[in-house]
Amino acid sequence: MLEKDLKAAWAIYLNIDQKFCLMKRKGSRFERELIEELWENGFAAVRVAGSGASHFPCPDIVAGDGSAFFAFEVKMRKNLPLYLSSEEIKKLQEFSKAFGASGYIALKLPREKWRFFRIEDLKKTPKGFRIDEDVYAMGKDFHDLKGIIQTRLPYHDQKGFYGSRNE
């Protein structure tokens, strides 16, 4: 009887592990798709290794065009609403501030183009944040991102100089 129980428990574990791996692969596929579209729209972009697994705040994708810099947390859903934890948003804010980037949620719905949402545009919930139909309608597209002017943090060299890199 014990052997049968162990086999059943192992089968459940393997099934859960397979589902997790499938979700991770699907998420990675959408991240790569977004990177390709960012490059096609004039932004250099890279996936951040270990995003979601590190104890340091790090987004899924970092991108920029030389004047604007973005940190993206990438999500895909079959439908709305999308719920985000307060911790997830806090980490995106921390990284964005430290990096000098604008933090965005990048959301892909089936048969729709990518939409981008500033943290301050998300709806607050008791446990975090939400993107519903109203927020989705206000989402930005690639054209909107190109028009955003990024404020850079002052440059700090090893001698303690603060200013722009061009000074």
N, C-alpha and C positions, 0 to 999 in steps of 0.2 A: 504493500500500500504506500509506503514511504517513497519508493522509487517512482510510482505513478504520480504522486504529488509533486515530486521534484521535476519530473518531465513536464507537467502542466505549468509549473511556475516558470521553468526555463522557456517554454513556448510563449508564455505571456510576455516575459522579458524581451525575447527576440522580436516579437511583434511590435512592442513599444519602441524598441531600439530602431527597427526598420522604419517605422513611421517618423521618428525623429530625424533619421538620416535623410529620408525622402523630403521632409520639410526643409531641412538645411540645404539640400541640393537645389530645391526649388527656389529658395531665397537667394542662393548664390547665383542662380541663372538670371534672376531678375536684376540683381546688382550688376552683373556683367552686361546685361541689356541696357541698363541705365548708363553705365560708363560709355558704352558705344555711342549712345545718343548724345551724351554730353560732349564727346569728342567731335561728333558730327555737327554740333551746334557751337563750336568754337571754344569749348572749355577743356582744359587738361584735367584728367580725373584718374584717381586710383582707388582701389578697394583697400580698406584698412584691415590688415591681418589681425585676427583675434578679436575683432569687434564683437561685443556681446559676451566675450569670455574673459576679458581682462578686468582686473580690479581698477585700472585706470579708466577714466572716461574716454571713450573713443567711438566715433561714428562709423557707419558702414562704408561711406564714401567721402573723400575730400576732393574738391574740385575748385578750379579758378581759371580766370582768363587774363591774369596779369593786373587787373584792376579790381576785380571782385573775387572774394573767396567764400566758399560754401562748405559746410559740413552737413551731410545728409544721413538721416536715419531712414532706411529704405523699408517700405511696407508694401505688401500686395494683399488684396482682399477680393473675395467674390462679390461682396456688396458692403454697403455702409450700414451702421456706423463702424468706425475703427476706434477702438479704445487703446489709450497709451497710458502706461503707469507714470506716476509722478517721478519715480526714480529714473526712468528712461529719459524723460524730458530734462530732468536736473543734470544728468550726465552729458546730454547734448549741449545744454547751456554752458556747463563748465568747460567742455572742450572748445566750444566756439569762442568763448571769451578768451581763453588762454591762447588760442591759435590766431585770433583776429579774424574770425570767419563769421558769416551769418549762418545760424542753425536753421535747418529746414527738415520737415518730414516730406519725403518723396513717396507718393502713393500711386500705385498702378491698380486700376480696376480692369476687369476683362473688357476687351474691345474699346477701351478708352486710352487716351494719351496720358502720359505722366503728368501729374499735378503736384505742385510744390506748396507747402504751407509753412508760414512763419509760426514760431512758437506762440507769439502773442495773439495770433488769429485763431488758435485752437479754443474749443469750449472747455471750461473747467468742469470737472465732475467731482464727487466726493472722494474718489480714489485716484484721480489723475486728470486725463484730458480725453477729448473726443473730437473726431471729425465726422460730422453728420452731413446731410444733404445741403444745409445752409452754408456750412463752412466749405464744403466741397465746391460749391458754386463760386466761392471767392478765391479758389486755388489759382496759383500762377502757372504759366507754361514756360517753355524755354525762352520764348520771345520776352516775356516779363523779366526773367532772370537776367537776360543780357542788359536790360535797362537799369539794373540796380547798381548804385554806386556804393562801393564798400569803403568804410573808413578804416584805414590801417592803424595799427598800434604803432607807437613810436619805436624806432630801431634802437636797440641797446647793444653796444659793442663791449668787448672785454675790458675796455678802459673806463666804462661807466658812462659813455656818451649816449645821450638820448636825442633823437631827432629823426629825420627821414633818412633813408639810405642814400638819397641823392644829395644830401647837404655836404 
